Each structure stands twice: as structure tokens, then as C-alpha cells.
């Protein structure tokens, strides 16, 4: 197709919104290892998982053979409020870089939560309501997931209790207030309100917390209140399933104009956005139908893929959640208080970890000053202020485009713009004032995290 006929923004029609989620695990020859019971170190049973998670979500979590799941009509109707999301050609960024590469980005920030997180939040809230629950508990890092879940719970009239990583709670007060607008209660984590929170504070006095800490508190709260369950915004395979709508829409938009990407890039913290974006493309690669390069981009301050170990580890700092086999820095690793709060998690999705371990995906770690440099260039050329998390993918996309400039190759690059950065102005202020610094954990710090890894016969 003539490039002049490709619009700046590619939109699907409303009736082209996917009606099914795609389960990438169905096409994986090496399936992710099962979750383990922290008490017995044996595979978690569905019965045991139901004490923590909603019943239908447990079924989705354990199913690694069904390729497609129907999206309930109630969820599809909600999706129509902000989906399909646009796939945009970054013409002005390309021009600024002087690159022959073609750059596209899938923008997921067109809703009040400002991110892709709403895709799974509405699904999990729907299943909680369907089960007749009173409410749900969760954790949030930078606040996007907590905001999305508070919106979804308000829609289904559910109580929503959020444990927000303390450093982000203090850095992003307006994100916290949006959650409260939608009726959620927000507690800085670690807190004195739970036994596990008090234990963490005793061991790490004055800590700014981590997603692992907040997960522990949210799980304790859910399991101690009748009619509540815990829901998670990333890492778990059920979340990857819901987020596959991102990749399915992206592929449909590209197919509409006969575009085949060479490189697909996403930021990686727990893995929900990256897993969702690459799902249908990775499925093609696994089935031998097409080939792509996939790049996971993580913060150098929390380098679970690039410097972590592929072992079983607790999903939370308090060691109350199931264990997952994943790339991890150790559940006791407390990352530095960098500004990409949504990427400050010690581990990585078991699905993405297995794909990376099998050599099907690349990973790179980038420092936050270079990330904000890329974010500023993107904002000035493309007109959208990106979230710090999203800007990790922007950094890698720019770097790949500059390589094309050196070689003259006309590669097509697609990256996920997970959300907007309008609640991250403190971070942008620090960057603009020259006060932002890079932080790389040294080997001694990583060793302390690895020392806490569970030792057992797996």
C-alpha cells in the first residue's frame, strides 16, 4: 500500500473491538511453571486459589490450553467507552530523528485512569460482582492500576481498598485523590494496619515500600474480611489474558493497511502491558507463521530480567502469596524510589519469564535520566506527555530508530504507549531542574535480595 494512504492515526470501528481474549500460553511449547503453595511448596490447587482470587479468574489463571476466551458482553460494553484505542504513526518523531524507520505506537491512555490498566480492572471487577462479593483489595505502584480498579469498582458498586506504595503515595498525591473520587480507600504501604505491614516496617524502618510490600498487605486484608477477594494488576497470567486486547487491536489495525512490524517494544515491570501487546504476534512466532523481534525494557534500578535469576520466588515481600517461577531479584529486594513506580517490582510475569528464558524475547535495562530525555523529545514532537513507565519503551524505540539511521534500514517499529504522565509532574520537575539522578543497584545489594530466595526441592 502507498505510504501516503496510511493515516496518522489508525482507528478500528466499534464493531471491530475483539470479542475474545487470546491466551498466549496455549501456543507455548514450554508452559510457565505452576504456582506453588507457600505452605507445602506443591502446585496450588484451584480450591486454595479461590480463597484469594475470584472463582472465574482462578479458572483463567490455571488454563494453559484454551486459546481464546469469550469477553462477556458487559465488559465489551464498558470497553466501548474508550476502545478501540488508536494506533498512531509517529511521523514527527521520525522526522526529528532523521530515521528511515517507521514508528507506530499503540496509545492506551485515553481514559480517566490514564493507562492500559482499565482493560483488566473492569474484567476483574465484573467477575467479583458476578460472584456476589462485597469488595476487593489490591496494591498499586505509580497509581494507574489503583485508579483503574477504583473506576471499575464504582461502575459495579463494589468496595475498593488500595494499598499504594508509600513513595508513590507521597510523590503522586493527585493520583491518590482520583482514586478517592471514585470511592476507593487508599493506604500508604507498608502500613501499621496489617500484621505483615508492621513486620516489614520493623525489618525496614523508614522504607518507601515496594509493590511486593503492598501486595502482601492487600492479600492479608482480603483474606481477613468476609466477602472480599484480592485482585492484581500485573504479573498473573489472567491479567496477560485480559490485556491481550491491546495486541489484538494493534494487529488488526496493522493488518488493515498491510503493515508488518519488525520490532515490537514494551516497558516491563510485572509484564501486563508488554504481554498484552506482544500476545498475538508472539503467537504467530510460536506457531512458525511469522517472525518478529520483541524487546522488553525495564528500569536499570530494578533489573529483574537483565540481572535477576530464573527461579521460584514469592510474589510478595511478606511471603503470603503463591510462589511463581520467574526472573526475580528476590522478594526482599526493595528497589530505589525512582519515578517509574509501576515498574518497581522485584519479579516478572511467569509467561514473559519463560519466553525470555527460551530466547524468544530480548531485554534491556535503561537509566531514568535517558528515559526522561526520550519522554521530553516525544512530548515535543508527538504532542502527548508520556508516563515514565511508557517512556522506557520510547527510549528503546528511539534507540532502534537511530540504529536504522546508521544502517539505512527501513524497519517498522511498534511500541506500547501505556499511558499519560500528567500525574507525574514531580518527576518531570526533578528532570527539568537537573536534580534527577540514576541509580543502579550494586552486586552486594542484589546479593541481599537473592539471599532471601526460598530453598526447596522443586
N, C-alpha and C positions, 0 to 999 in steps of 0.2 A: 504494500500500500504506500502511496505517495505520502512522505512525511508531512507535507503541507495540510493533508486532510486529517491528521491526528490533532484533536483539540487540546487546549491547555489543561482542561480538566475532563476526565473520562467518567461519566456517570452511568450507572446501570439504571434501568427502570425499576419502579417499585415491585413489579411482579417478577423481577429477576433476582430479588433477595433470595439467597439459598433457603431451601425448605428442610434441609438436613445438615447436621454437623458431620464432619469427616473424622473418623477415628484412625489416626496415623498408625497406631500400634498394630492394626490388622494387617498391614503390609510389611511390618518389621520382621525380618527373619530372626534376629536376636531380640526377643522381647525384653522390656525392662524387668529387672528382678522384682519379686513380690515385696510388698511392705511387710515388715516384721513387727510382731507384738513385743513391746518393750519389756514385758514381764517374762515371757517364755522364749523370746528370740526365735519363734516359729512364725511362719506366714500368718498374717492377720486374717481372721475369719470375717465373713460378712456380718455375722451376728455381733462380733466385737466392734467392728467399724460403725455399726448402726447406733452405738451408744454415744458416738461423737458426731457423725455426719447424718444427713438426711438419707432416707431409705433408697430413693431412686438414684441419688448421687453415688451411693455405695455401689449400686449395680453398674453405673457408668465407670466408676473407678476400677472395678475388677475385670471389666470386659475388654480383652485384648484380641478378640476375633471378629466382632461385628464391625464392618467398615463404616456403616452410616447409621445415625440415629435421627429419627424424625424430630424436628423442632416443634414443640407444642404451639398451637395457633395463638394462645395468649402471649407467648414470648415473641412470636413473629409479629403480632400486632404492636407490641411495645417497640420492637426493633424499627418499625416504620417511622417512629418519631425522629430518628436520627440516622437511619440506614436507608439505602446503601450510602456508604461514605465515599468521597471522591478519590480517584487515583489521579495524581497531578504530575504533569511533565514539568520538571524544574528547568525551564528554558533560561531563566535569568541567572540561576546559579551556574548553569553550564557556560553561559556567556562570560560570567565573571571569572571562571576558572580557565577559560580558553581551551576547553577539552572537547575532543571529538565524541566522548562518551555521551550516551543518552541516559538521563537520570529521571526516575519516576519515584514518587513517594505516595504511600497509602496513608491518608490523614484520618486519624481516629479521634480527634479532639472536638468533634462537632456536637458535643452535648455538655450539659452543665458540669458533669464530673470532670470534663476536660481530658478524657483519656479513653483507651480501649477497654478499661476495666468493667464498664457497664454491660458488655456483652455476656460476661459470666455472672455478674451480680444479679441481673434480672432473672437469669436461669435458676440460680441457687435460691433466690427468694421465692420464686414460683414453686419450686419443689418443697420448700419449707412450709409455705401456705397450704399447698395441696395435702401435706401430711398432717395439717391441723396444729402446727406448732404455734407457740406464743411469740417467739422471737429467736434471734440468732446473735452470736458473738463473733468477733473477728479481730484481726490485727491490721494495722496499716503503717506503711513506712513514710513515704512523702505525703500521703493523704489521698491519692487518687482512688485507691481501692475503697477506703473508708467512705469517701464521698459517693462513689458509685453505689455501694451497698446501702447507704442511708437513703439514696433516691429510690432504689428498688424496694426497700422495706416500706417506705412511705407509700409507694404505689400499691403494695399488697397489705398495708395496715399491720405490719409486724414491728415488734420492738427490736431495736438495733443497738448493740453495745460494742463500742470500738475501743481497742487498746492501741494507742498511737505511740510509735517510738518517740521517746522523750525529746531527743534532739530535734526531730522534725516538728513535734508539738510546739516547741519554743520558736523554731525558725519560721514556721508557716501558720501563724495564728488565724489567718483568714480562711485557710483550708479547713481548719478545725471548725470555724463558725459556719461554713457552708453545711457541714455535717449536722450541726445543731439546728440549722434552718429546717432540715429535713427530718428532725425529730430524734436524731441519734444522741446517745450519751457518749462522751469522749474522755478517756482516762489516759494520762501520760504513763508510759511503760518504760522501765519497771516501776510498779507502784506498791503501796502498802495495803492495797485492797485484796490481794490474793496471797496465799501461803508461798507460792513459787516466786512471786514478785518480791516478797520480803527476803526470801532466801538469796535471790540474785543480788539484791541491794546489799545484803550482808557480805557477800563474796566480792562484789564490785561496787563499793561505796562511791556515790557521785557519778556513776555511769550515765551516759546519754542513751543507753539502751541499744537494742537491735531488733530486727524482725524476729529473730529466734526467741528473744525475751518476750516480746508482745504475743507471739503465738502461744507460748506456754501459759500466759495469763488468760488469754481468750479461751483456751481449751479447758482450763480449770473452772472458769466461770460458767461455761456451757454445761459441763458435766455435773456441776453442783446445783443447777437450777432446773426444776421440772418444766418440761415443755420448751426447752431450748436446745439448739444444736450449734455446732461450730461450723463456720464456712471460711474458705481460704481463697485468696485472690490470685494465687500463682502456684507453681511447683507441681501440684497434683495433676494427674492425667485427666481427670474430669474437667479441669479448667482448660487444659490444652484442647479438649474436645470442643468446648463452647467457643473458644477463641478461634477455632478453625474457620469461622465465618469470615475473618479478615482475609485469609489466604484464598478462600473460595471466591470471594468477591474480587480480589485482586486478579486472580487467574481469569475469571470471566471477563473482566474489563480489558485485560491484555489480549485475550483471545478474540475479543470483538474487533480489534484492529490488527490482528495478525502479528502481535509483538511477542517475541520470546526473550525473556531475560537471560543474561549470562551469569549475573551475580545477584544474590538476594541477601540483604543485610538487616539485622535487627539488634537492638540493645538486649542485654541478657542479665537479669537479676535472679529471679526464680524461674523464668522461662516462658511465661504465659503469652506475651506478645510475640516473641520470636517463634515459639512453637506454633502459634496460630497462623502467623504469616507464611511460614515455610511449608505447612502441612501438605497441601495438595501437590506442591512442587516436589517435595521430598518423596511423596507417594509415587510420583512418576519416576523419580530416580530409583527408588527401591524396586519398582516393577520393570525397570530397564526400558522405559518408554522415552525418557529424555534425560539430559544431564545438566546440572547447574552447580555453581559454587555457592555455598552457604557460609556466611560469616557471622558468628556471634561476637558481640562487642561488650566487654564488661569493664568496670572501673578498675584501674590499677591498684586502688586501695582495698578492693575486695575481690581478688582474682581467683574465684573458685575453679574455673575451667583451666586457666593457664598455669596455676600454681597449686591447685588442690589435688586431692587424692580420690581415686575412684573406688570407694569402699562404702560399706553400710555405716550410716550415721543417723543420729537423732535429727528429726526435722526441726526441733526447738531446743532452746538453751536449757530449759528445765527438765528435759528428758522424760516428758509425759506423753509425747506423741509417738506414733509408729516410727520405726527406722526405715529409711529408704537407701537403696544403693545408688549413689550419685557422686558427682565430683563435689568435694566439700573441703572447707578449711577447718572443720571441726565445729561442733555446735557451741563450744565455749569461746569461739573466736568472736570478739567484739570489734567490728570494723570502725575505722575512723569516721568522725562526723562530717563526711563530705556531703556535697549538696544534692547528689542524685540519690535521695533517700529510698526510692523504690528499688534500687539495685544493691542495697546494703544487706544482703542475705548470705549466710555462710555456705549455702549449698546451691545446687542446680537441679532442675527438673530431671527425674529419672529417665524420661523419654529422651530429652536432649543429651543427657549424660551418656546414654547408651549409643546414640547416634555419633556423638563426638568420639567416644571410645572406639567405635568401629571405623573411624576415619571418613565418615560421610559428611562431616561439617568441620569448618575451621573455627578458631577462636583467637581473639586478640584482646589485650588489655590496654586501655588508654588513660592518660592522666587528665585530671579535671580542667587544668588551665587550657589544654589543647581542645578539650571538649567545648568549653565556653567560647573559645576563639571560633570554632566551627559554628556554634549556635548563633553568634553575632553576625557572621557572614551570611548565614541562611536567613536570619531575620531581615537583614538589609536588602537581600536580593529577592526573596520569595514572599516577604510581607507577613509572615507568621512567626510569632515568638515561640520557639520550641521549649518543651520541658527539658530539664537537664538530662533525664533518662534518655529521651528520644535523641538528644544531641550526641550521644555516644555513637548511634547509627549514622548520624550526619557526618561525624568525624571520619568514620571508616569509608563512607560513600565518597566524600571529598578526596580522601587519600587514594582510593581506587580510580577515581576520575583523573587525578593528576598523573597516575601511572599511565593511563591511556594517552594523556597529553605527551608523555615522554616517548611512548612507543608508536603513537599514531593509530592505535586500535580503537575501533568504534564499538565498544562494548555497551550493552544495555544493563544498567544498574537499577535495582528496585530496593528501596528501604522503607521501613515502617516508621512513620511519624506518629508515635503513640499518643501524644497529647501536647497541650499548650503549657507555656511557662509563666502564665500571668499571676500565679500564686508563688512564684519563685523569685520575686524581685530582690529579696535579701541576697540571694546568691548572685544575681546579676550585679547588684550594687558592689558586692565584695570583688567581683571580677573587674568592674569598671574603675574601682578605686585602687586597683593594684594590690589588694590585700589577700587575694586567693592564693593558696599555696597547694602544691602537690604533695601527696602522701603515699608512700609505698611501704607496706609492712616488710620488715626485715626477716631474715630466716629464723631468728630467735622468736619473734612474735608468732610466726606461722607454726613453729615447733610447739609452742604452748597450746595452740589450738589442736594440733594433731595429737598431743599427749592425752587429750580428753576423748579420743575416738574409742568406741566400745570394742572390746576384745572378746571374741567368741568364735566358735566353730560354725561358719556359715555354709 
